[in-house]
Amino acid sequence: GEPGLAVTRAELEEFMAVESWPWCEDPSNQSEKYKRNKVRLQLVPLLAELAGSRQALGHRFDALAGQSQSYRRWLTAEAEGWEAKHADGSGTGATEAFPLSPWLAMEVSPLRTEVLHRFLKRSYRSLRPETGGTVPFRHLQKIEARLASDARSSTKSNSVSWSLHLPGGYAVVRAGGELRCATLK
């Protein structure tokens, strides 16, 4: 089988034969110089052996995918609930103010990251629609680290101001108790 596919290689080959389509094999698929091939040729068989069979490994991956989907649904619902309660409604994307006090009060770290991600994604998409709102995780980490540093300092949060320049021509601007996004000229 192929990693990430719900069918085996034999099933693919049989389907191709039934449809009278030729099977084409890329010779590089057998070269372990590519990481994707090392995973397919070495890691997947080892994981299947440890799981008891290829089928058992597939069941474990399916279970993990189900858990991930459940967690994603929960995280999205919680983030939407937080936004409904704390967003000021004064704008979206580029004009949106992100309230820091309720965000800093959140105790669930993944939820904090998700809420910040959703704010940045809306802002990025509003500022530069062609980007699709892609927010690299390293941007989130950089912003969260800066906010954590602020929270540890003795300076009153309403007097803290800074601008953090991020790759891609964006800036996250803190002015007192809120964040906003901007593009760099």
Helices and strands as residue ranges (DSSP letters): H 9-18, G 27-30, H 35-38, I 39-43, H 44-51, H 54-86, G 93-95, E 98-99, H 100-105, H 109-127, G 129-131, H 137-152, G 157-159, E 161-166, E 170-175, E 178-183
